[in-house]
Amino acid sequence: MKFKAEIDVMPLKSLLDPQGKAVSASMGNVGLAEIENVRIGKHIALEIEASSREIASEKVEQACKKMLCNQIMESFELTLTEV
């Protein structure tokens, strides 16, 4: 079976997000001063072939922990759908 994984990687809430802070500070310049506390992360989409949803989820989680996410500074959430 083929699955599609959607992964959102975000900086940990306890850490400074300089890119998000810069965007937050600039919102007033474009007429959107009411927007604040912007946090910027990354979205990763991938496909995986696996015999079951559990195996696919386990493999994607391993990929996140080993390569896609720096767990010292980032957290991740993933969703898995059958293609």
C-alpha atoms as one frame of an Amber mdcrd trajectory, in Angstrom:
protein
   0.000   0.000   0.000   1.126   3.527  -0.673   0.746   6.301   1.893   1.251
  10.037   1.799   2.775  11.697   4.850   2.353  15.383   5.655   4.839  16.575
   8.262   4.912  19.955   9.995   8.180  20.864  11.693   8.162  23.868  14.038
  10.679  25.459  16.383  10.106  24.493  20.005   7.900  27.026  21.782  10.577
  27.572  24.420  13.098  28.733  21.791  13.409  32.064  20.029  12.215  32.031
  16.407  14.208  34.883  14.794  12.496  34.512  11.412   9.044  34.577  12.999
  10.036  37.530  15.166  11.210  39.489  12.106   7.952  38.756  10.275   5.909
  39.750  13.339   7.796  43.039  13.577   7.168  43.764   9.880   3.413  43.140
   9.944   2.731  46.769  10.889   4.590  47.927   7.776   2.061  46.158   5.548
  -1.023  47.270   7.467  -1.419  44.112   9.546  -0.342  45.322  12.989  -2.955
  43.125  14.701  -0.986  39.981  13.689   1.599  38.957  16.271   3.581  35.997
  17.611   4.356  34.550  14.162   6.223  31.230  14.246   7.743  29.915  11.036
   8.468  26.247  10.351   8.529  23.901   7.411   6.085  21.542   5.751   7.321
  18.261   4.266   5.265  15.935   2.063   6.437  12.455   1.083   5.126   9.113
  -0.109   6.008   5.745   1.340   5.268   2.178   0.280   4.487  -0.072   3.257
   2.465  -3.176   4.027   0.425  -1.417   6.737  -0.400   2.010   8.162   1.476
   1.158  11.377   4.695   0.301   9.528   4.405   3.407   7.345   3.864   5.604
  10.385   6.837   4.049  12.186   9.134   4.556   9.158   8.076   8.178   8.672
   8.550   8.861  12.374  12.070   7.392  12.149  12.799   9.654   9.152  11.612
  12.660  11.144  13.734  11.802  14.160  16.853  10.885  12.174  16.833  13.428
   9.357  13.876  15.766   8.895  13.685  17.318  12.371  16.346  18.511  14.796
  14.664  17.406  18.006  16.898  19.643  20.121  15.311  22.729  18.538  12.193
  21.494  16.699   9.070  19.410  17.154   7.056  17.645  14.462   3.523  16.471
  13.799   2.644  14.042  11.045  -0.495  12.853   9.334  -0.663   9.788   7.151
  -3.228   9.048   4.451  -3.532   6.130   2.094  -3.035   7.071  -1.552
